[in-house]
Amino acid sequence: MELDDELCLCFHVTKRKVLKFIRMHELKRPSQLSECYGAGTGCGWCIPYLRRCFEAAAGQGEEISAADYAAARGDYIAAGKGKPPAGS
């Protein structure tokens, strides 16, 4: 994913904001990312991706590709969960 791609579509929280929040606040747990502009507190779909971003920042995992993220989001919407971002 690119830095300016949105991880949390409900609250328009970008990957850049998440990484900066992790770095500035020295988070101990992924759940603390909810304090980053409400990330993960809307439909909840992005929570696993926020967790992966947290783990990657800590050197404990891999980041997700933009293509994988988009495909998973499409499957989520097709299953009738969440809602597509405005303009989609």
Stockholm file with secondary structure:
# STOCKHOLM 1.0

chainA/1-88         MELDDELCLCFHVTKRKVLKFIRMHELKRPSQLSECYGAGTGCGWCIPYLRRCFEAAAGQGEEISAADYAAARGDYIAAGKGKPPAGS
#=GR chainA/1-88 SS CCTTSEEETTTTEEHHHHHHHHHHHTCSSGGGGGGTTTTTSSSSTTHHHHHHHHHHHTTSSCCCCHHHHHHHHHHHHHTTCSCCCTTC
#=GC SS_cons        CCTTSEEETTTTEEHHHHHHHHHHHTCSSGGGGGGTTTTTSSSSTTHHHHHHHHHHHTTSSCCCCHHHHHHHHHHHHHTTCSCCCTTC
//
